[in-house]
Every structure is written in structure tokens, then in C-alpha cells.
């Protein structure tokens, strides 16, 4: 009779602890109509912020609001600089 080699017991996975409100790139991609590869590629390119916790990628719940707030602040700064340039124009041809 052939002897069977000893088998290893199955690996036990630790339970996943989900950070409050966070999504995996798979879940986020499904919401956006993207596949798994496209959603992870967006994270890799930096288009979608993600944090790695316990070997898993998580997308924060309010990242869209944060990005929108930064865009609004940047636009306001540009408007202020533009208004300051129009208020104090440099005379044409005055370069030294």
C-alpha cells in the first residue's frame, strides 16, 4: 500500500477588520462601473487615495470631499492672484 504524504492543516486567515466607512478598491470600482484591474490601477496611479492596513488596501470614505475642498481652495488662490495682478499691472516695456 502506498503511503500518503502528511498534509498540512489549512491556513487560518485572521478576520478582516474593516476601518469605519472605508471601501476596498474592488467595492469602489464596482460603484464606479470599473473592473478590479482598473480600480487597482487608479489607486496605483494616485488618482484614488488609499491606505494599506494589514496587507489590504482601503479607500477612505470622504476622499472626494477632501479633493473637492483642495480644488476649491486652489481656485480661490488663483482668483486672488489674478485680481492682484489686474489691480497692480506692471508698466509695459519697463523691464530694465
KEKE-3310 file (N, C-alpha, C; in steps of 0.2 Angstrom, whole numbers, plus 5000, padded with zeros to 4 digits):
npx = (5004:5003:5010:5003:5008:5011:4998:4997:4989:4975:4978:4974:4965:4966:4953:4945:4947:4937:4940:4931:4919:4927:4931:4935:4947:4940:4926:4924:4927:4917:4906:4909:4908:4919:4931:4940:4954:4956:4952:4961:4972:4970:4971:4985:4991:4988:4977:4966:4965:4973:4975:4985:4981:4985:4989:4980:4971:4963:4951:4948:4933:4929:4936:4933:4927:4937:4946:4939:4938:4951:4953:4944:4950:4962:4957:4952:4964:4970:4962:4963:4976:4976:4967:4975:4985:4979:4975:4987:4995:5010:5020:5021:5035:5044:5055:5071)
npy = (4994:5011:5025:5039:5056:5067:5079:5097:5107:5117:5134:5147:5161:5177:5187:5200:5216:5230:5246:5260:5265:5264:5258:5244:5243:5235:5236:5250:5251:5244:5252:5263:5257:5251:5238:5226:5227:5239:5248:5245:5250:5263:5267:5264:5273:5285:5292:5289:5290:5279:5268:5257:5244:5231:5223:5225:5235:5251:5262:5279:5285:5299:5304:5311:5322:5329:5330:5339:5350:5354:5358:5368:5378:5380:5386:5397:5404:5406:5415:5426:5429:5433:5444:5452:5454:5461:5473:5479:5482:5479:5491:5492:5487:5491:5484:5482)
npz = (5000:4995:5004:5010:5009:5023:5026:5026:5039:5035:5031:5043:5041:5047:5054:5044:5048:5046:5042:5048:5037:5026:5009:4999:4985:4975:4979:4978:4964:4958:4962:4953:4941:4936:4933:4942:4939:4934:4944:4954:4947:4946:4959:4960:4951:4958:4957:4965:4982:4994:5008:5016:5026:5037:5026:5017:5005:5007:5004:5009:5016:5014:5004:4991:4995:5002:4991:4983:4991:4992:4978:4977:4986:4979:4967:4972:4977:4965:4959:4967:4965:4952:4952:4960:4951:4941:4947:4950:4938:4929:4921:4904:4894:4904:4908:4914)
capx = (5000:5007:5009:5001:5012:5007:4996:4997:4982:4973:4980:4968:4965:4964:4947:4947:4944:4935:4940:4924:4917:4932:4930:4941:4946:4935:4920:4924:4927:4910:4901:4910:4907:4925:4933:4945:4961:4955:4951:4968:4977:4968:4975:4992:4992:4987:4971:4962:4970:4971:4979:4986:4981:4985:4990:4974:4970:4957:4949:4944:4926:4927:4942:4931:4926:4944:4949:4935:4939:4958:4952:4941:4955:4967:4954:4952:4970:4972:4957:4966:4982:4974:4964:4980:4989:4975:4974:4993:4998:5017:5020:5023:5042:5048:5060:5077)
capy = (5000:5017:5029:5046:5061:5071:5085:5102:5109:5123:5141:5151:5168:5182:5190:5206:5222:5235:5253:5263:5269:5263:5253:5241:5246:5231:5239:5257:5251:5242:5258:5267:5254:5249:5232:5225:5229:5247:5251:5245:5254:5270:5268:5264:5279:5290:5295:5287:5289:5273:5267:5250:5242:5224:5220:5226:5242:5254:5269:5282:5287:5306:5307:5315:5329:5332:5333:5344:5356:5357:5361:5375:5382:5381:5390:5404:5407:5408:5421:5431:5431:5436:5450:5456:5456:5466:5479:5482:5480:5482:5495:5489:5490:5494:5479:5485)
capz = (5000:4995:5010:5009:5012:5028:5023:5031:5040:5031:5034:5046:5040:5053:5052:5042:5052:5041:5045:5048:5031:5020:5004:4996:4978:4972:4980:4975:4957:4957:4962:4948:4935:4934:4935:4948:4937:4933:4951:4957:4943:4948:4966:4959:4948:4963:4956:4971:4988:4998:5014:5017:5033:5037:5020:5012:5003:5009:5001:5014:5014:5012:5000:4986:4998:5003:4985:4981:4995:4989:4972:4978:4989:4974:4963:4976:4977:4958:4958:4971:4962:4946:4954:4962:4945:4937:4951:4950:4932:4928:4915:4898:4892:4909:4910:4915)
cpx = (5004:5005:5008:5005:5008:5004:4996:4990:4981:4975:4974:4970:4963:4957:4949:4943:4943:4936:4933:4923:4921:4929:4936:4941:4941:4928:4919:4923:4920:4905:4902:4909:4914:4927:4938:4952:4961:4955:4958:4973:4976:4972:4982:4995:4992:4981:4965:4966:4968:4977:4980:4986:4980:4986:4984:4974:4964:4956:4945:4937:4925:4933:4939:4929:4932:4947:4945:4937:4946:4957:4949:4946:4960:4964:4954:4958:4972:4968:4960:4972:4981:4971:4970:4984:4985:4975:4981:4997:5005:5017:5024:5030:5046:5054:5067:5082)
cpy = (5006:5022:5036:5051:5065:5077:5091:5104:5116:5129:5144:5158:5172:5185:5197:5212:5228:5242:5256:5267:5267:5258:5250:5244:5242:5234:5246:5256:5248:5247:5262:5264:5252:5242:5232:5228:5237:5250:5251:5249:5261:5272:5268:5270:5285:5294:5294:5286:5282:5272:5259:5248:5234:5220:5221:5234:5245:5261:5273:5285:5294:5309:5312:5322:5332:5334:5339:5351:5359:5360:5368:5380:5384:5386:5397:5407:5409:5415:5427:5434:5435:5443:5455:5459:5462:5473:5482:5480:5483:5486:5491:5492:5492:5489:5483:5485)
cpz = (5000:5002:5007:5012:5017:5025:5029:5033:5036:5035:5037:5044:5046:5050:5050:5046:5047:5045:5044:5041:5025:5016:5002:4989:4974:4973:4977:4967:4955:4957:4956:4941:4932:4936:4940:4945:4936:4939:4954:4953:4945:4955:4965:4956:4953:4962:4961:4977:4991:5003:5014:5024:5033:5031:5015:5011:5005:5006:5006:5011:5012:5008:4994:4989:4999:4996:4982:4985:4993:4983:4972:4981:4984:4969:4966:4976:4970:4956:4961:4968:4955:4947:4956:4956:4941:4941:4951:4944:4931:4921:4910:4896:4898:4912:4909:4910)
residu = (UNK:UNK:UNK:UNK:UNK:UNK:UNK:UNK:UNK:UNK:UNK:UNK:UNK:UNK:UNK:UNK:UNK:UNK:UNK:UNK:UNK:UNK:UNK:UNK:UNK:UNK:UNK:UNK:UNK:UNK:UNK:UNK:UNK:UNK:UNK:UNK:UNK:UNK:UNK:UNK:UNK:UNK:UNK:UNK:UNK:UNK:UNK:UNK:UNK:UNK:UNK:UNK:UNK:UNK:UNK:UNK:UNK:UNK:UNK:UNK:UNK:UNK:UNK:UNK:UNK:UNK:UNK:UNK:UNK:UNK:UNK:UNK:UNK:UNK:UNK:UNK:UNK:UNK:UNK:UNK:UNK:UNK:UNK:UNK:UNK:UNK:UNK:UNK:UNK:UNK:UNK:UNK:UNK:UNK:UNK:UNK)
# end
